[in-house]
Amino acid sequence: MPPRNLFDNFLQSFEQFKKFDFEQLKEFTAQLPPWNELTIDDAENSYNEIIEVIDYLNENELIQRLPFNIFNSIVSSLRNVITHYSNLNNQRNQQHFHNFISQLESLRTNLYTWGLFNRAVLSPNLPEITEGVNAELKKLYKANDEISQIRDEINSLITPAIAGTLALSFGKRKIFIFWGRVVFLVLFIISLFIASLYTVDLIQKIADLYEKLSKTNNNLTEVPTYYFILRTAALIPIYTIVAFFGAQYSKERNMEELYAHKETIASSLKTYGDLIHAPELQDQIFANASEVVFANPIEKEKTFQK
C-alpha cells in the first residue's frame, strides 16, 4: 500500500482531473492545429478512458495494491496533465494545447503499458467470457463424444461377422428376387404370346368379315366401325395384363440389382476399412457405405423408376 500522504495526493489530483471542462476547451482550441492529427475530440475520448480505468481501480481498491513506482508515476502524470490544463486555460496557444494532449496521451499509454486498461475494462467481463468459452467447449466435447460413439457403432457394424451376415442376407434376398423375376418373365412371355394370338385372330376375323360382306354387298368399302371398336376393346384387358407383367419384371430386375449392390458393399466394407488408415476417409467411406447398405429398397426402387 502506498504511503498515506501519496494516496491522499492521488485522491486530490484525481478529483481535480475529473473536473476538466472540455466544452470550454473546444471553444478556443477548434482553430488550433491538431497534435499528430489528434484533435480536442480525441483528447476528450482519451480523458474519458483514463477516468474509466482509474475509477475502476480505485473503487475496487486495486489502485492501492499497485507497485510503488507505478502508483507514483500515475500521481505524477496526473499532476503534469493538471498543470498543462491550467497553462492551456491561462495561455490559449498552440504550444500549450499540444503539451496538454501530449501529457494526456502519455498517461493513457502508461495505463495500457502497465496492463491497467485490460484489468479495468476486460476483467469485469472475464467471468462471462470464461463461462461462454466453457459452455462452447462442453458442446464441442459432447459433439466429439457423439462422433466417437457413432464411429464405434459403425465399426461394430462392419466387423467380419456382421458384414458377412449382411452379405449373406442380401444374397438370399437377391436369389429370391431372381426367381420372382424369372416367374414374371415367363408370365410376360406367355401373356404376350396369348395377346399376339388374339390380335392375329382379330385381324383374321375382320378380314373374313370384310370378304363375306363384300360378296353380299358390292358397295361395301370398309368394315363397320362399331364392329371394329367392339372387337378391339376385347384386347384391352389382355394387353393390360401384358403391361403389368412387363412392369413387374422390370421392377424385380431393379430390385435384384439393388440387392446385388448391397451384397457387394457389405462383403467388401471391412476390407476397405482395413486398407485405408486415414480416419477422415474411413468415416466418409463407412458413412456412404452404411447409407447404401441400410437404405430403404422401396425408396431406391422409386429412384430407379425416375
C-alpha positions in Angstrom: 0.0 0.0 0.0 1.4 3.4 -0.9 2.2 6.0 1.8 -0.8 7.8 3.2 0.3 11.2 2.0 0.9 10.0 -1.5 -2.5 8.3 -1.6 -4.2 11.5 -0.4 -2.3 13.4 -3.1 -3.6 10.9 -5.6 -7.2 11.4 -4.5 -6.9 15.1 -4.6 -5.2 15.1 -8.1 -7.8 12.7 -9.5 -10.7 14.8 -8.3 -9.1 17.9 -10.0 -8.6 15.8 -13.1 -12.2 14.8 -13.3 -13.3 18.4 -13.3 -11.7 19.3 -16.7 -14.1 21.3 -18.8 -13.7 20.1 -22.4 -16.6 22.2 -23.6 -14.7 25.3 -22.6 -11.5 24.0 -24.3 -13.4 23.3 -27.5 -14.4 26.9 -27.8 -10.9 28.2 -28.3 -8.9 25.1 -29.5 -11.1 24.4 -32.5 -9.0 26.8 -34.6 -5.6 25.4 -33.4 -3.8 22.8 -35.5 -4.0 19.3 -34.1 -1.1 17.5 -32.4 -0.1 14.5 -34.5 -3.5 14.7 -36.1 -5.2 14.4 -32.7 -7.9 17.0 -32.1 -9.6 18.1 -28.9 -12.2 15.5 -29.5 -9.6 12.7 -29.5 -8.2 14.2 -26.3 -11.7 14.1 -24.7 -12.0 10.4 -25.6 -8.6 9.6 -24.1 -9.6 11.6 -21.0 -12.9 9.7 -20.5 -11.0 6.4 -20.9 -8.5 7.4 -18.3 -11.2 8.2 -15.8 -13.0 4.9 -16.5 -9.8 2.9 -15.8 -8.7 4.8 -12.7 -12.3 4.9 -11.3 -12.5 1.1 -11.6 -9.1 0.6 -9.9 -10.0 3.0 -7.1 -13.5 1.7 -6.5 -12.3 -1.9 -6.3 -9.3 -0.9 -4.1 -6.9 -2.2 -6.7 -5.1 1.1 -7.0 -3.7 0.6 -3.5 -2.2 -2.7 -4.4 -0.1 -1.4 -7.3 3.7 -1.3 -7.0 5.0 2.0 -5.6 6.8 3.1 -8.8 3.6 2.6 -10.9 1.4 4.3 -8.4 3.8 7.2 -8.0 4.0 7.5 -11.8 0.2 7.7 -12.0 0.2 10.5 -9.5 3.0 12.4 -11.2 1.3 12.0 -14.6 -2.0 13.3 -13.2 -0.2 16.4 -11.8 1.5 17.0 -15.1 -1.7 16.9 -17.0 -3.4 19.2 -14.5 -0.5 21.6 -14.8 -0.7 21.7 -18.6 -4.5 22.0 -18.4 -4.1 25.1 -16.3 -1.4 26.5 -18.6 -3.7 26.0 -21.6 -6.6 27.8 -19.9 -4.3 30.7 -18.9 -2.4 30.9 -22.3 -4.6 29.7 -25.1 -2.0 29.0 -27.7 -0.8 26.1 -29.9 2.2 25.1 -27.7 0.2 24.7 -24.5 -2.5 22.9 -26.5 0.0 20.4 -27.9 1.7 19.9 -24.5 -1.7 19.2 -22.9 -2.6 16.5 -25.4 0.9 15.0 -25.3 0.8 14.6 -21.5 -2.8 13.2 -21.6 -1.7 10.6 -24.2 1.4 9.8 -22.2 -0.8 8.9 -19.2 -3.1 6.8 -21.3 -0.2 5.0 -22.9 1.2 4.1 -19.5 -2.1 2.7 -18.3 -2.1 0.4 -21.4 1.6 -0.5 -20.9 1.1 -1.4 -17.3 -1.9 -3.6 -18.1 -4.3 -1.5 -16.1 -6.6 -0.9 -19.0 -7.0 -4.7 -19.5 -7.5 -5.1 -15.8 -10.2 -2.4 -15.7 -12.1 -2.9 -19.0 -11.7 -6.6 -19.7 -11.5 -8.2 -16.3 -15.1 -7.4 -15.3 -16.3 -9.3 -18.3 -13.8 -12.1 -17.9 -16.2 -14.4 -15.8 -18.9 -14.1 -18.5 -16.3 -14.7 -21.3 -14.9 -17.7 -19.4 -18.4 -19.1 -18.8 -19.2 -18.7 -22.5 -16.0 -20.4 -23.6 -16.5 -23.2 -21.2 -20.1 -23.7 -22.5 -18.8 -23.9 -26.0 -16.1 -26.3 -25.0 -18.6 -28.6 -23.4 -20.7 -28.6 -26.6 -17.5 -29.5 -28.6 -16.6 -32.3 -26.1 -20.2 -33.6 -26.3 -20.2 -33.5 -30.1 -16.8 -35.2 -30.2 -18.1 -37.9 -27.9 -21.2 -38.4 -30.1 -18.9 -38.6 -33.2 -16.7 -41.2 -31.4 -19.8 -43.2 -30.4 -21.2 -43.2 -33.9 -17.7 -44.2 -35.3 -17.6 -47.1 -32.8 -21.1 -48.2 -33.7 -20.2 -48.1 -37.4 -17.1 -50.0 -36.8 -19.1 -52.6 -34.9 -21.4 -52.9 -37.8 -18.6 -53.7 -40.2 -16.9 -56.4 -38.2 -16.3 -59.5 -40.4 -19.1 -61.5 -38.7 -21.8 -58.8 -39.1 -20.6 -57.8 -42.6 -20.7 -61.5 -43.6 -24.2 -61.9 -42.1 -25.4 -58.8 -44.0 -23.9 -60.0 -47.3 -25.5 -63.5 -46.8 -28.9 -62.0 -46.1 -28.7 -59.7 -49.1 -27.5 -62.7 -51.2 -30.5 -64.8 -50.2 -32.9 -61.9 -50.9 -31.3 -61.4 -54.3 -31.8 -65.1 -55.2 -35.4 -64.9 -54.1 -36.0 -61.8 -56.2 -34.2 -63.5 -59.1 -36.7 -66.4 -59.1 -39.5 -63.9 -58.8 -38.1 -62.1 -61.9 -38.0 -65.4 -63.8 -41.6 -66.1 -62.9 -42.7 -62.6 -64.2 -40.6 -63.0 -67.3 -42.4 -66.3 -68.1 -45.8 -64.8 -67.4 -44.9 -61.8 -69.5 -43.9 -64.1 -72.4 -47.0 -66.2 -72.1 -49.3 -63.2 -71.9 -47.6 -61.6 -74.8 -48.0 -64.8 -76.8 -51.7 -65.1 -76.0 -52.2 -61.4 -76.8 -50.5 -62.0 -80.1 -52.8 -64.9 -80.9 -55.9 -62.8 -80.0 -54.6 -60.0 -82.2 -54.0 -62.3 -85.1 -57.4 -63.9 -84.6 -59.0 -60.5 -84.6 -57.3 -59.4 -87.8 -58.3 -62.7 -89.4 -61.9 -62.4 -88.4 -62.1 -58.8 -89.6 -60.6 -59.9 -92.9 -63.1 -62.8 -93.2 -66.0 -60.5 -92.3 -64.9 -57.9 -94.9 -64.7 -60.6 -97.6 -68.1 -62.0 -96.7 -69.8 -58.6 -96.7 -68.1 -57.8 -99.9 -69.7 -60.7 -101.6 -73.2 -59.8 -100.4 -72.8 -56.0 -100.9 -70.8 -54.8 -103.8 -70.9 -51.2 -102.5 -69.1 -52.1 -99.2 -65.8 -50.2 -98.8 -64.9 -50.9 -95.1 -65.9 -52.9 -92.1 -68.5 -51.2 -89.9 -66.8 -49.0 -87.3 -68.8 -50.3 -84.3 -67.7 -53.9 -85.1 -64.0 -52.9 -85.2 -64.3 -51.0 -81.9 -66.0 -53.8 -80.1 -63.5 -56.4 -81.3 -60.6 -54.2 -80.5 -61.9 -53.3 -77.0 -61.7 -57.1 -76.2 -57.9 -56.8 -76.5 -57.6 -54.1 -73.8 -57.7 -56.4 -70.8 -55.2 -58.8 -72.4 -52.6 -56.1 -73.2 -53.2 -54.6 -69.7 -52.1 -57.9 -68.2 -49.1 -57.9 -70.6 -48.1 -54.4 -69.4 -48.5 -55.4 -65.8 -46.2 -58.5 -66.1 -43.7 -56.4 -68.0 -43.6 -53.7 -65.3 -43.3 -56.2 -62.6 -40.4 -57.9 -64.4 -38.6 -54.6 -64.7 -39.2 -53.8 -61.0 -37.9 -57.2 -59.9 -34.8 -56.7 -62.1 -34.1 -53.3 -60.5 -34.5 -54.8 -57.0 -32.2 -57.7 -57.9 -29.5 -55.2 -59.0 -30.0 -53.2 -55.8 -29.6 -56.2 -53.5 -26.6 -57.4 -55.5 -25.1 -53.9 -54.9 -25.8 -54.1 -51.2 -24.3 -57.6 -51.0 -21.1 -56.4 -52.7 -20.8 -53.3 -50.4 -21.4 -55.4 -47.2 -18.9 -58.1 -48.2 -16.1 -55.6 -49.1 -16.7 -52.9 -46.5 -14.4 -54.4 -43.8 -11.6 -54.8 -46.4 -11.8 -51.2 -47.4 -11.7 -50.2 -43.7 -8.6 -52.2 -43.1 -6.8 -50.8 -46.2 -7.5 -47.1 -45.5 -5.8 -45.7 -42.4 -6.9 -42.0 -42.6 -9.7 -41.6 -40.0 -11.5 -38.9 -42.0 -11.5 -41.0 -45.2 -12.6 -44.1 -43.2 -15.5 -42.2 -41.7 -16.6 -40.9 -45.1 -16.4 -44.4 -46.7 -18.2 -46.0 -43.8 -20.9 -43.3 -43.8 -21.5 -43.6 -47.5 -21.5 -47.4 -47.4 -23.9 -47.5 -44.4 -26.2 -45.2 -46.3 -26.3 -47.7 -49.2 -26.5 -50.9 -47.1 -29.3 -49.7 -44.8 -31.2 -47.6 -47.4 -34.9 -48.4 -47.8 -35.1 -50.6 -51.0 -38.6 -49.2 -51.8 -37.2 -45.6 -52.0 -34.3 -46.8 -54.1 -36.7 -48.6 -56.4 -38.6 -45.2 -56.9 -35.2 -43.7 -57.8 -34.7 -46.4 -60.4 -38.1 -45.7 -61.9 -37.4 -42.0 -62.2 
